[in-house]
Amino acid sequence: MPHSNHRESRSLFVREAKKLYQKEFLRWFRLTSEINPLLRFFRSADIKIPTLYVMGGEDYLFLPAVKKAVQKHTNSSLLLIEHCGHVVNVEQPKIFNNLVINYISDVSWEPIMVQEAMKQKKQSHLKVLS
């Protein structure tokens, strides 16, 4: 978070980090080590689940790996918010919320429409592409 436009998210991170006691920090640190193998699996396997990544264009730590994952995974999308770092939901909350809500709304209706069309077993204007 090196840029001045990341000041708010940097302050939030520092403020919350100061609240952690050493034991809590160690628990959090252990948790991340347990999650890493799972994350490695999700990066390597195409799980074919619709996935949206919303990232800042200035997230230099995680963005390269996510770009590679999106290229490999068939149902993944990456939306970049320019002039934004790692904590997109803090730096640009309205943009972030609109993007995510629209994505969830679109994705959540699709399976329902497919299920209804299949129940009717009729010719439908709905085309299911796999």
LINPE-V255474 format. One record per residue. N is the residue number from 1. RES is the residue in one small letter. SS is DSSP state (H for helix, E for strand, L for the rest). PSI is psi in radians with two decimals (* if undefined). Layout:
N_RES_SS_PSI ; N_RES_SS_PSI
This chain:
1_m_L_1.09 ; 2_p_L_-0.31 ; 3_h_L_2.75 ; 4_s_H_-0.51 ; 5_n_H_-0.08 ; 6_h_H_0.15 ; 7_r_H_-0.80 ; 8_e_H_-0.80 ; 9_s_H_-0.60 ; 10_r_H_-0.76 ; 11_s_H_-0.72 ; 12_l_H_-0.79 ; 13_f_H_-0.83 ; 14_v_H_-0.77 ; 15_r_H_-0.78 ; 16_e_H_-0.62 ; 17_a_H_-0.64 ; 18_k_H_-0.46 ; 19_k_H_-0.39 ; 20_l_L_2.33 ; 21_y_L_2.86 ; 22_q_H_-0.72 ; 23_k_H_-0.73 ; 24_e_H_-0.71 ; 25_f_H_-0.78 ; 26_l_H_-0.67 ; 27_r_H_-0.77 ; 28_w_H_-0.76 ; 29_f_H_-0.74 ; 30_r_H_-0.70 ; 31_l_H_-0.74 ; 32_t_H_-0.63 ; 33_s_H_-0.51 ; 34_e_H_-0.52 ; 35_i_H_-0.50 ; 36_n_H_-0.76 ; 37_p_H_-0.65 ; 38_l_H_-0.76 ; 39_l_H_-0.68 ; 40_r_H_-0.70 ; 41_f_H_-0.83 ; 42_f_H_-0.56 ; 43_r_H_-0.59 ; 44_s_H_-0.55 ; 45_a_L_2.41 ; 46_d_L_1.77 ; 47_i_L_-0.11 ; 48_k_L_0.47 ; 49_i_L_2.31 ; 50_p_L_2.19 ; 51_t_E_2.29 ; 52_l_E_2.23 ; 53_y_E_2.16 ; 54_v_E_2.01 ; 55_m_E_2.76 ; 56_g_E_2.49 ; 57_g_L_-0.28 ; 58_e_L_0.39 ; 59_d_L_1.49 ; 60_y_L_-0.34 ; 61_l_L_-0.83 ; 62_f_L_-0.38 ; 63_l_H_-0.77 ; 64_p_H_-0.73 ; 65_a_H_-0.67 ; 66_v_H_-0.67 ; 67_k_H_-0.73 ; 68_k_H_-0.74 ; 69_a_H_-0.72 ; 70_v_H_-0.62 ; 71_q_H_-0.59 ; 72_k_H_-0.55 ; 73_h_L_2.27 ; 74_t_L_-0.59 ; 75_n_L_0.46 ; 76_s_E_2.52 ; 77_s_E_2.55 ; 78_l_E_2.16 ; 79_l_E_2.18 ; 80_l_E_2.35 ; 81_i_E_2.00 ; 82_e_L_2.72 ; 83_h_L_0.65 ; 84_c_L_2.50 ; 85_g_L_-2.48 ; 86_h_L_-0.61 ; 87_v_L_1.23 ; 88_v_H_-0.71 ; 89_n_H_-0.33 ; 90_v_H_-0.74 ; 91_e_H_-0.64 ; 92_q_L_1.16 ; 93_p_H_-0.68 ; 94_k_H_-0.79 ; 95_i_H_-0.82 ; 96_f_H_-0.89 ; 97_n_H_-0.76 ; 98_n_H_-0.79 ; 99_l_H_-0.82 ; 100_v_H_-0.75 ; 101_i_H_-0.76 ; 102_n_H_-0.73 ; 103_y_H_-0.84 ; 104_i_H_-0.70 ; 105_s_H_-0.79 ; 106_d_H_-0.80 ; 107_v_H_-0.66 ; 108_s_H_-0.44 ; 109_w_H_-0.50 ; 110_e_H_-0.88 ; 111_p_H_-0.60 ; 112_i_H_-0.76 ; 113_m_H_-0.72 ; 114_v_H_-0.77 ; 115_q_H_-0.76 ; 116_e_H_-0.75 ; 117_a_H_-0.68 ; 118_m_H_-0.57 ; 119_k_H_-0.70 ; 120_q_H_-0.44 ; 121_k_L_0.65 ; 122_k_L_2.91 ; 123_q_L_2.32 ; 124_s_L_2.70 ; 125_h_L_-0.09 ; 126_l_L_2.18 ; 127_k_L_2.15 ; 128_v_L_2.04 ; 129_l_L_2.36 ; 130_s_L_*
